[in-house]
Amino acid sequence: MRILITGVAGFVGRHLFNRLCQQYAYADIHGTSIEQSSRISNERLTYHVVDLKDAQAIQALIAEVQPDQIYHLAAQSSPRKSFQIPWETLENNIKAQLNIILACIALKLQPRILIISSAEIYGPVQPEQLPINENAPLRPTNPYGVSKVAQDMLGLQYYLSHQLPILRVRPFNHFGPGQSEGFVATDFAVQVARIELGLQNNVIEVGNLSAERDFTDVRDVVEAYIMIVEKGTPGEVYNVASGKPYSIQYLLDTLLKNSTVGIQVQVSQARMLPVDVPIVRGDSTRLHQVCGWQPSIPFETTLLDVLNDWRSRVRQSTQP
């Protein structure tokens, strides 16, 4: 078994790699990253520094690895950042995936390819249309969502046109230890950690607290990815969601409850999105029926893990 993970050094990639090592004791696992500095030092991983936008380099990589499975995780993954760099987001996310697909076709390979779309493609949904299933209309509200529509549809197209065993997944919000800043839970957690160490004033800046999101622990999400690659139907698409929306206010209150110091809250316009969907709740019935997947890690447990992770990271950053 030969497995290729693009973006292996990223937040989800690291969790996926660890889980695949447990799942497949003798698999030959390869991973890509665009830079050497984020390298994972592990004897189970063959590491490749490559720009996925370079078609020739990707074809050479696929020819070398000859993968049985491809988990394509690499992407510009921040909806907020996509407003600042819309064209870079579109080019990066679409071109990288297309290069992988075209390389497999050119080399006459048929690996099972998992394409990571996003629940961002669904956009605003009326309350009576919740929970969101895979048949919901696509109405993205940011350039990141548009890029994920393109990735999703390209995956379907190349399954239909070339019979590549492509599986598509639409994960809803997922978080956990190891996630970078730029996402709501981590942005709050890093501020709490800094305040606790006296590195910033005891005021935490927030955006829209009334929005409700469907959060799943990243460790449950990568479990779903592996199940889909093993048991999913090529050409099909699967939501990955907890089915339980939590308000950003509750997320913040939970972090503040676990803080060791008193913290004030201040709304910042800079943290508001140009377009914000009031409530998101996903339906993972199809995934449960096909693979038997369901989330197992409580929301509050994940939040505490995120906070403790950032406490450790902030503390280490102050060490000489």
Backbone hydrogen bonds, N-H to C=O, Kabsch-Sander energy under -0.5 kcal/mol:
donor,donor_aa,acceptor,acceptor_aa,energy
3,I,28,D,-2.5
4,L,69,Q,-2.4
5,I,30,H,-2.4
6,T,4,L,-0.5
6,T,71,Y,-2.3
7,G,32,T,-0.6
8,V,5,I,-0.7
8,V,32,T,-1.6
9,A,32,T,-0.6
10,G,7,G,-1.7
14,R,10,G,-2.3
15,H,11,F,-1.1
16,L,12,V,-2.8
17,F,13,G,-2.8
18,N,14,R,-2.1
19,R,15,H,-2.1
20,L,16,L,-2.7
21,C,17,F,-2.1
22,Q,18,N,-1.2
23,Q,19,R,-2.3
24,Y,20,L,-2.9
25,A,23,Q,-0.6
27,A,24,Y,-1.0
28,D,1,M,-3.1
29,I,27,A,-0.9
29,I,44,R,-0.9
30,H,3,I,-3.3
31,G,46,T,-2.3
32,T,5,I,-2.2
33,S,48,H,-1.8
38,S,35,E,-0.5
39,R,36,Q,-1.8
41,S,39,R,-0.6
42,N,40,I,-1.1
45,L,42,N,-1.9
46,T,29,I,-2.4
47,Y,45,L,-0.7
48,H,31,G,-2.6
50,V,33,S,-2.3
50,V,48,H,-0.7
52,L,50,V,-0.7
54,D,51,D,-2.2
55,A,53,K,-0.9
58,I,54,D,-2.1
59,Q,55,A,-2.3
60,A,56,Q,-2.2
61,L,57,A,-2.0
62,I,58,I,-2.8
63,A,59,Q,-2.3
64,E,60,A,-1.9
65,V,61,L,-2.8
66,Q,62,I,-2.7
68,D,2,R,-3.1
69,Q,2,R,-1.7
70,I,112,R,-2.7
71,Y,4,L,-2.9
72,H,70,I,-0.7
72,H,114,L,-2.3
73,L,6,T,-1.0
73,L,71,Y,-1.2
77,S,75,A,-0.8
82,S,78,S,-1.7
83,F,79,P,-0.7
83,F,80,R,-1.0
84,Q,80,R,-0.6
84,Q,81,K,-1.0
85,I,81,K,-2.0
89,T,85,I,-2.2
90,L,86,P,-2.3
91,E,87,W,-3.0
92,N,88,E,-2.6
93,N,89,T,-2.3
94,I,90,L,-2.3
95,K,91,E,-2.0
96,A,92,N,-1.6
97,Q,93,N,-0.9
98,L,94,I,-2.4
99,N,95,K,-2.4
100,I,96,A,-1.6
101,I,97,Q,-2.3
102,L,98,L,-2.8
103,A,99,N,-2.0
104,C,100,I,-2.0
105,I,101,I,-2.1
106,A,102,L,-2.7
107,L,103,A,-2.1
108,K,105,I,-1.1
109,L,104,C,-2.8
112,R,68,D,-2.4
113,I,111,P,-0.7
113,I,165,P,-1.8
114,L,70,I,-3.2
114,L,112,R,-0.5
115,I,113,I,-0.6
115,I,167,L,-3.1
116,I,72,H,-0.9
116,I,114,L,-0.5
117,S,115,I,-0.9
117,S,169,V,-3.0
119,A,171,P,-2.2
121,I,118,S,-1.5
122,Y,119,A,-1.7
123,G,119,A,-0.6
129,Q,126,Q,-2.3
130,L,127,P,-1.4
132,I,281,R,-3.2
136,A,133,N,-1.8
139,R,121,I,-1.3
139,R,137,P,-0.6
141,T,120,E,-0.5
146,V,142,N,-1.8
147,S,143,P,-2.4
148,K,144,Y,-1.8
149,V,145,G,-1.9
150,A,146,V,-2.1
151,Q,147,S,-2.1
152,D,148,K,-2.5
153,M,149,V,-2.8
154,L,150,A,-2.5
155,G,151,Q,-2.1
156,L,152,D,-1.9
157,Q,153,M,-2.9
158,Y,154,L,-2.6
159,Y,155,G,-1.3
160,L,156,L,-2.4
161,S,157,Q,-3.1
162,H,158,Y,-1.5
163,Q,159,Y,-1.3
164,L,158,Y,-1.5
166,I,164,L,-2.6
167,L,113,I,-3.3
168,R,236,E,-2.3
169,V,115,I,-2.2
170,R,238,Y,-3.1
172,F,240,V,-2.7
175,F,216,T,-1.6
179,Q,176,G,-1.4
187,D,183,F,-3.1
188,F,184,V,-2.0
189,A,185,A,-2.5
190,V,186,T,-2.7
191,Q,187,D,-1.0
192,V,188,F,-2.3
193,A,189,A,-2.6
194,R,190,V,-2.1
195,I,191,Q,-2.4
196,E,192,V,-2.5
197,L,193,A,-1.2
198,G,195,I,-1.6
199,L,194,R,-3.0
200,Q,194,R,-0.6
203,V,201,N,-2.1
204,I,264,Q,-3.0
206,V,266,Q,-2.3
209,L,207,G,-0.6
212,E,278,P,-2.7
213,R,246,Y,-2.6
215,F,213,R,-0.9
215,F,244,K,-0.7
216,T,173,N,-1.8
218,V,175,F,-2.4
220,D,217,D,-0.9
221,V,217,D,-1.9
222,V,218,V,-2.5
223,E,219,R,-0.9
224,A,220,D,-1.7
225,Y,221,V,-2.1
226,I,222,V,-2.1
227,M,223,E,-2.0
228,I,224,A,-2.5
229,V,225,Y,-2.3
230,E,226,I,-2.1
231,K,227,M,-3.2
232,G,228,I,-2.4
235,G,166,I,-3.9
236,E,233,T,-2.2
238,Y,168,R,-1.8
240,V,170,R,-1.8
246,Y,213,R,-3.1
248,I,211,A,-2.4
249,Q,209,L,-1.9
251,L,247,S,-2.1
252,L,248,I,-2.6
253,D,249,Q,-2.8
254,T,250,Y,-2.4
255,L,251,L,-1.8
256,L,252,L,-2.7
257,K,253,D,-2.3
258,N,254,T,-1.1
259,S,256,L,-1.1
264,Q,202,N,-2.8
266,Q,204,I,-2.6
268,S,206,V,-3.4
271,R,268,S,-1.4
272,M,269,Q,-1.7
280,V,212,E,-1.6
283,D,132,I,-2.5
284,S,282,G,-0.5
288,H,284,S,-2.4
289,Q,285,T,-2.7
290,V,286,R,-2.2
291,C,287,L,-2.7
292,G,287,L,-0.7
292,G,288,H,-1.5
293,W,287,L,-0.9
302,T,298,P,-2.0
303,L,299,F,-2.2
304,L,300,E,-2.1
305,D,301,T,-2.1
306,V,302,T,-2.5
307,L,303,L,-2.6
308,N,304,L,-2.7
309,D,305,D,-2.1
310,W,306,V,-2.3
311,R,307,L,-2.4
312,S,308,N,-2.1
313,R,309,D,-2.2
314,V,310,W,-2.8
315,R,311,R,-2.2
316,Q,312,S,-2.3
317,S,313,R,-1.9
318,T,314,V,-0.8
318,T,315,R,-0.9
319,Q,316,Q,-1.2
